[in-house]
Amino acid sequence: MRHRYAITALLVLSCGAALAGPAPLFPGGGAVAAVPGAWTGPAADFTLSDLDGRPVTLGTFTGKKPVLLVFWATWCPECKAAIPEINAMVTGPLAETLQVFGLAFRESREKVARAVKSRGIRYPVLLDERGQAARAYGVVGIPTYVLIDRKGNVAWREHRLPGNIASLLGS
């Protein structure tokens, strides 16, 4: 009986390690910060395609102004519910001080494009078709929001939008 538990535990651990992949969960050796759900350290750079197939590299935006990464999926009801609030960020007072990217997690270009159009998403959407950006940021659930500060460090990482994003930005 003990052997069954030991074998089961080893299988669970092995599967978890295999699913995590070779990318570190917290790039730059990020440590847990004082803000719940956040971790510190430099933001992991990535290049993903937008809906028109053009490559977009995060590094061209970091260090200039804060960036909010929105990891989402078309099937996610919480993601759909957050769209009006995120649209307000990109069209309201934060429009000039915050760059927002929606990262569609492991879905086809066609499916994502239909969702963007039907839901009225007004911020740029990138395709994380293989989940490499999600792995780099330790995403374990959808939605996940990652706020990168002006210096290129992660300032917030959580499954909900921050209540007052302006305060996190220092605005």
N, C-alpha and C positions, 0 to 999 in steps of 0.2 A: 504494500500500500504506500509506504514511504517513497518507494522508487517512482511510482506514478506521479506523486506530487512534485518530486524533484525533476522528472522529465517534463512535466507540464510547465513548471517554472522556467526551465531552460528554454523551452520552445517559445514561451511568451517573451522572454528577454531577447532571444535571437530574432524573432519577428519584429520587435520594436526597434532593434538596432538596424535591421535591414530596411525598414520603412524610413528611418531617419536619414539614410543615405550618407554620403561622404562629407557633405557640407556641414560646417559647425552650426549649431543652433544659435549661438550668440557670437557673431563675428567680432573680431578684435578682443575677444576675451571679456565681453561685457559682463558686468556684475549687476546684481539686483540693486536698484536705486531706491531712494526714500519714497518715491511716488509709487503707489500700488499699481501693479501691472506694467511698470516701465523697467527698462534696463538701460544702462549707459554704454557708451562705446561708439566708435565710428559706425556710420550707416554702411551697410554692405552695398556696393555698387552692382548694378545689373544693366543689361540691355535687353529690352523686350520690344516686340512689334506693336504698333498701334493698329487700329482697325483698318487702316489703309495699307498696311504692310511695311510702313516706314519704321526703322529702328529708333528707339528712344532710350538714351542712356541716362540713368539717374544722376550720375556724377556731373553732368552738365548743368544741373539745377542746384545741387547741394553747395552750400557755402555762399550762395547769393541771397536766398530767402528760404524760409521754412517750407518743408514739403510734407504733405499728408498723404500717406499711402493707405488706400482703402482696399483690402483684400476681400473680394466678394464673389458670389456665384449667382447665376440666374435663378436657381431653385431656392434661394435663401429668402424667407419672408422678412427677417430682420434687416437684411441688406436692402430690400425693396422699400421698407418703411423709412430707412435713413436717407433715401435719395433726396427728398425735398430739403432736408437740413443741409446736406452736402452741396446741393445746387445753390442754396442761399449763401453758402460760404464763397462760392466762385463767382457769384453775381452781386454780392453785397459789399459791405465795408472791408472785408478781408481779401477781396479779389486781387488787389495790387500787392498784398503782403504775404500771400500764401499760395503755393502751387499744390494742386490736388491731382492725384492720379488714382484711378480705379484700376486695380489689378484683378482681372477676371481669372479665377482659379480653375485651371484644367478643363476648359471648355472650348468648343470650336469657335472660330471667327464668325461664322454664320449665325450661330445661336446667340452669341454675345451682341452682334450687330443688331439683331432683331430686338433684343431686350433693351439696348441703349435707345433705340428709336421709339419703341412702344412706351417706355417708362420716362422718356424725356430727360435722360441723363445729359448734363451740360458740361461735364468735366472730361478730360481726356481719359480714355480707357486703353489699357495695355493688356496684352494677352500673355498670361503666365501659363501657357499650355502644358508645360512639363512640370510646373510647380517649383522651379529652381529659385525664384525670388521668395516664394513662401517658405521654402526650407531655410534660406539664408536668414530670414527674420523669425524663425521658430514658430511659424503659424501652425497652430494645432486645431483651430476652429474658425469657422466663417460666421460672421464677419470678424476681421481683426483690423484695427486701426493703428498705424505707426506714424507718429509725428517726429520728423527730423528737424532739429533746430537750425538756426542760421550758420552754425559752425560745422554742420554735417554730422552731429551726434544724435542718437535716438533720445528723445525727451519723453515720449509716451508710447506705450504699447498695451492695448487693451481690446476687449471684445465689444466695447461700446465707445461711442464718441465722447470726448471729454466735455463736461458740462459747460465750461467756459473756455473755449479754445484760445480766445484772445489773451486770457491771463497766462496761459502756457507760452504764448508767443512773445509775451512782454509788451503787448499792444495796449 
